[in-house]
Amino acid sequence: MFDKLLLPIDPSKRLKPARNYALALAKRLDVPLVATYVSNPSKTGTVTASSETRRGFEALGKRQLEKFIEETEDVKIESILKTGKRRKVLAKMIDEGVADTLILGPFRSFLSRLFTGSEVERILDSESSHAFVVRKEHPLPGSGSPALVVFDGPVLPKDAIEKLEDFSRKFKCDLELLHIGAEVFGGAEAIDKAVEGLREKLGGEFHITSTIVPFGFFKSRKNIVNSVVSSEGARLVLLPDIEDAVSDILLHHLVLSASVPVCVLR
């Protein structure tokens, strides 16, 4: 898990937090980082333009990759220039084993997203890798700064528990489990079993706690999560998107509006 990172870049300043997060992850985990620029002629209106014009867009991508590498001194970066629809290109790169984890930033402004939809969500729908979604500058989780594990399904499957254990060990961070449901008692058994399993695997070295909060008309999933993030001092939201642990609604709300970076585990 998180053995090789893939960071799509473009000239947008909105992606700077994701670029910095990718560098911090590569250094913390001591893993390779691949940066890619995906040029899409059809999106820029150049699909029928001359080959010279198309080469101009490819040259822009090459310059962006070279600039990113030149500005980075302490992380070795492999650069790959691609052409096509970003989500399809990234999905193919993941399938080919180029990386197992995506680092995504907000490719579009909030206003443009209202009209064209979320590129991040389209990318997440197109592939099955782990993914970090980073919208603002934020430090990594670590000792004294827990990760908040959020789910709203009936159970956390064994595979999810194993990945959460691996995450906690890699980042040396505690875990706070948050179950969101229509009513409190529905998630008690699921979260109790998850906490018991994680405590057994991690031992006394890590602190595992839990919270159950029902959502309602005045308590949306997004508001509940952001409130718990603030009260617990969590630096990251973990979404174990495995089997039925996380609903599409919860995933949608948090990758768009969580107050801290979101890590989708798959």
C-alpha positions as CSV (number, residue, x, y, z in Angstrom):
1,M,0.0,0.0,0.0
2,F,1.3,3.4,-1.0
3,D,4.4,1.8,-2.7
4,K,4.5,4.2,-5.7
5,L,2.8,7.6,-5.9
6,L,1.3,9.1,-9.1
7,L,0.8,12.9,-9.2
8,P,-1.0,14.5,-12.2
9,I,0.0,18.1,-12.6
10,D,-1.0,21.1,-14.8
11,P,-0.3,24.9,-14.7
12,S,-3.0,25.6,-12.2
13,K,-2.0,27.1,-8.9
14,R,-4.8,25.1,-7.2
15,L,-2.7,22.0,-7.5
16,K,0.2,23.4,-5.4
17,P,-1.1,21.9,-2.1
18,A,-1.4,18.4,-3.8
19,R,2.1,18.7,-5.2
20,N,3.6,19.6,-1.8
21,Y,1.6,16.8,-0.1
22,A,2.9,14.3,-2.7
23,L,6.5,15.4,-2.0
24,A,5.9,15.1,1.8
25,L,4.4,11.6,1.3
26,A,7.3,10.4,-0.9
27,K,9.8,11.6,1.7
28,R,7.9,10.2,4.8
29,L,7.3,6.8,3.2
30,D,10.5,6.7,1.2
31,V,8.7,5.6,-2.0
32,P,9.0,6.7,-5.7
33,L,7.0,9.6,-7.0
34,V,5.8,9.7,-10.6
35,A,4.6,13.1,-12.0
36,T,2.5,13.1,-15.1
37,Y,1.1,15.8,-17.4
38,V,-1.9,14.7,-19.5
39,S,-2.5,16.8,-22.6
40,N,-6.0,16.6,-24.0
41,P,-6.3,18.1,-27.5
42,S,-10.1,17.5,-27.7
43,K,-10.6,19.5,-24.5
44,T,-8.5,22.4,-25.7
45,G,-10.2,22.5,-29.1
46,T,-7.1,21.3,-30.9
47,V,-8.2,17.8,-31.9
48,T,-8.5,18.9,-35.5
49,A,-5.6,21.5,-35.4
50,S,-2.3,21.1,-37.1
51,S,0.3,18.7,-35.7
52,E,2.4,21.8,-34.9
53,T,-0.3,23.2,-32.6
54,R,-0.7,19.9,-30.9
55,R,3.1,19.6,-30.3
56,G,2.9,23.1,-28.7
57,F,0.6,21.7,-26.0
58,E,2.8,18.7,-25.5
59,A,5.8,21.1,-25.1
60,L,3.9,23.0,-22.4
61,G,3.4,19.8,-20.5
62,K,7.0,18.9,-20.8
63,R,8.0,22.4,-19.5
64,Q,5.7,21.9,-16.5
65,L,7.2,18.6,-15.6
66,E,10.7,19.9,-16.0
67,K,9.9,22.9,-13.8
68,F,8.5,20.7,-11.1
69,I,11.5,18.5,-11.1
70,E,13.9,21.4,-11.1
71,E,12.2,23.0,-8.1
72,T,12.5,19.7,-6.1
73,E,15.8,18.9,-4.6
74,D,15.3,16.0,-2.1
75,V,12.8,13.7,-3.9
76,K,13.6,11.8,-7.0
77,I,10.8,12.2,-9.5
78,E,10.0,10.3,-12.7
79,S,8.1,12.3,-15.3
80,I,5.7,10.9,-17.9
81,L,4.0,13.0,-20.6
82,K,0.7,11.6,-21.8
83,T,-2.1,12.5,-24.2
84,G,-5.8,11.8,-23.8
85,K,-8.7,12.2,-21.3
86,R,-7.1,12.6,-17.9
87,R,-9.3,10.1,-16.0
88,K,-8.9,7.4,-18.7
89,V,-5.1,7.9,-18.9
90,L,-4.7,7.8,-15.2
91,A,-6.8,4.6,-14.9
92,K,-4.7,2.9,-17.6
93,M,-1.5,4.0,-15.8
94,I,-2.7,2.4,-12.6
95,D,-3.8,-0.7,-14.4
96,E,-0.3,-1.0,-16.0
97,G,1.3,-0.8,-12.5
98,V,2.9,2.6,-12.9
99,A,1.7,3.4,-9.4
100,D,-0.8,2.2,-6.7
101,T,-1.7,5.6,-5.2
102,L,-3.0,8.8,-6.8
103,I,-2.4,12.3,-5.3
104,L,-5.2,14.6,-6.5
105,G,-5.8,18.3,-6.2
106,P,-8.8,20.4,-7.3
107,F,-8.4,20.7,-11.0
108,R,-11.3,23.1,-11.2
109,S,-12.5,26.1,-9.2
110,F,-15.6,25.8,-7.1
111,L,-17.6,27.9,-9.7
112,S,-16.6,25.8,-12.7
113,R,-17.3,22.6,-10.8
114,L,-20.9,23.6,-10.4
115,F,-21.3,23.7,-14.2
116,T,-19.0,20.9,-15.3
117,G,-18.9,18.5,-12.3
118,S,-15.9,17.3,-10.3
119,E,-12.9,16.0,-12.2
120,V,-11.7,14.4,-9.0
121,E,-14.9,12.3,-8.6
122,R,-14.7,11.2,-12.3
123,I,-11.1,10.1,-11.7
124,L,-12.1,8.2,-8.6
125,D,-14.9,6.5,-10.5
126,S,-12.5,5.4,-13.2
127,E,-9.9,3.5,-11.2
128,S,-9.6,1.4,-8.1
129,S,-6.3,2.6,-6.6
130,H,-5.8,4.3,-3.2
131,A,-6.1,8.1,-3.5
132,F,-5.2,11.2,-1.5
133,V,-7.4,14.3,-2.3
134,V,-5.7,17.5,-1.2
135,R,-7.3,20.9,-1.6
136,K,-5.4,23.0,1.0
137,E,-1.9,22.9,2.5
138,H,-1.9,20.5,5.4
139,P,0.7,18.5,7.4
140,L,0.7,14.7,7.3
141,P,-0.8,12.7,10.1
142,G,1.7,11.5,12.8
143,S,2.3,11.1,16.4
144,G,-0.2,13.1,18.4
145,S,-2.2,13.9,15.3
146,P,-4.7,11.1,14.6
147,A,-6.4,10.1,11.3
148,L,-10.2,10.1,11.4
149,V,-11.6,6.9,9.9
150,V,-15.1,7.6,8.6
151,F,-17.7,5.0,7.4
152,D,-21.4,4.6,7.3
153,G,-21.9,1.0,6.2
154,P,-23.0,-1.9,8.4
155,V,-19.5,-3.3,9.0
156,L,-15.8,-2.7,8.4
157,P,-14.6,-5.8,6.5
158,K,-11.4,-7.6,7.3
159,D,-9.6,-6.1,4.3
160,A,-10.4,-2.6,5.5
161,I,-9.1,-3.4,9.1
162,E,-5.9,-4.7,7.6
163,K,-5.4,-1.6,5.5
164,L,-6.1,0.7,8.5
165,E,-3.6,-1.2,10.5
166,D,-1.0,-0.8,7.8
167,F,-1.8,2.9,7.5
168,S,-1.4,3.5,11.3
169,R,2.0,1.8,11.3
170,K,3.2,3.6,8.2
171,F,2.3,7.0,9.6
172,K,2.8,6.1,13.3
173,C,-0.5,7.7,14.1
174,D,-3.5,6.9,16.3
175,L,-6.9,6.2,14.7
176,E,-10.3,7.7,15.7
177,L,-13.2,5.8,14.2
178,L,-16.4,7.6,13.3
179,H,-19.5,5.8,12.3
180,I,-22.3,8.0,10.7
181,G,-25.8,6.5,10.5
182,A,-29.5,7.1,10.6
183,E,-29.5,6.3,14.3
184,V,-26.9,5.6,17.0
185,F,-27.5,2.0,17.8
186,G,-27.2,0.7,14.2
187,G,-23.5,1.3,14.1
188,A,-22.5,0.2,17.6
189,E,-21.8,-3.4,16.7
190,A,-19.8,-2.5,13.6
191,I,-17.6,0.1,15.3
192,D,-17.1,-2.0,18.4
193,K,-15.8,-5.0,16.3
194,A,-13.6,-2.7,14.3
195,V,-12.0,-1.1,17.4
196,E,-11.5,-4.5,19.0
197,G,-9.8,-5.8,15.9
198,L,-7.5,-2.9,15.5
199,R,-6.5,-2.8,19.2
200,E,-5.7,-6.5,18.9
201,K,-3.5,-6.0,15.8
202,L,-1.8,-2.8,16.9
203,G,-1.4,-3.5,20.6
204,G,-0.8,-0.8,23.1
205,E,1.5,1.2,20.9
206,F,-1.4,3.0,19.2
207,H,-4.5,4.7,20.6
208,I,-7.7,3.5,19.0
209,T,-11.0,5.4,19.9
210,S,-14.4,5.6,18.4
211,T,-17.4,7.9,18.0
212,I,-21.0,7.3,16.7
213,V,-23.0,10.2,15.4
214,P,-26.4,10.0,13.7
215,F,-27.0,12.3,10.8
216,G,-30.2,14.1,10.2
217,F,-31.7,17.2,8.6
218,F,-29.6,19.5,10.7
219,K,-26.6,17.2,10.8
220,S,-25.2,16.4,7.4
221,R,-22.4,13.9,6.9
222,K,-20.0,16.7,5.9
223,N,-20.7,18.9,8.9
224,I,-20.5,15.9,11.3
225,V,-17.1,14.9,9.9
226,N,-15.7,18.5,9.9
227,S,-16.9,19.0,13.5
228,V,-15.2,15.8,14.7
229,V,-12.0,16.7,12.7
230,S,-11.8,20.0,14.6
231,S,-12.6,18.6,18.0
232,E,-10.1,15.6,17.7
233,G,-7.3,17.6,15.9
234,A,-7.3,15.0,13.0
235,R,-5.0,15.8,10.1
236,L,-6.6,13.4,7.7
237,V,-9.9,11.7,6.9
238,L,-9.6,8.0,6.0
239,L,-12.4,6.5,3.9
240,P,-12.1,2.7,3.7
241,D,-14.0,2.4,0.4
242,I,-14.0,-1.4,0.6
243,E,-17.1,-3.5,0.0
244,D,-20.1,-1.6,1.5
245,A,-18.2,0.3,4.3
246,V,-18.6,3.7,2.6
247,S,-21.6,4.9,0.7
248,D,-21.4,6.9,-2.5
249,I,-23.0,9.9,-0.8
250,L,-20.4,9.9,2.0
251,L,-17.6,9.6,-0.5
252,H,-19.0,12.5,-2.6
253,H,-19.5,14.8,0.3
254,L,-16.1,14.3,1.8
255,V,-13.8,14.4,-1.3
256,L,-15.5,17.7,-2.2
257,S,-15.9,19.3,1.2
258,A,-13.8,17.8,4.0
259,S,-11.8,20.4,5.9
260,V,-8.6,18.3,5.8
261,P,-7.1,16.0,3.1
262,V,-9.0,12.8,2.4
263,C,-7.4,9.4,1.8
264,V,-9.6,6.8,0.0
265,L,-8.4,3.3,0.7
266,R,-9.3,0.6,-1.7
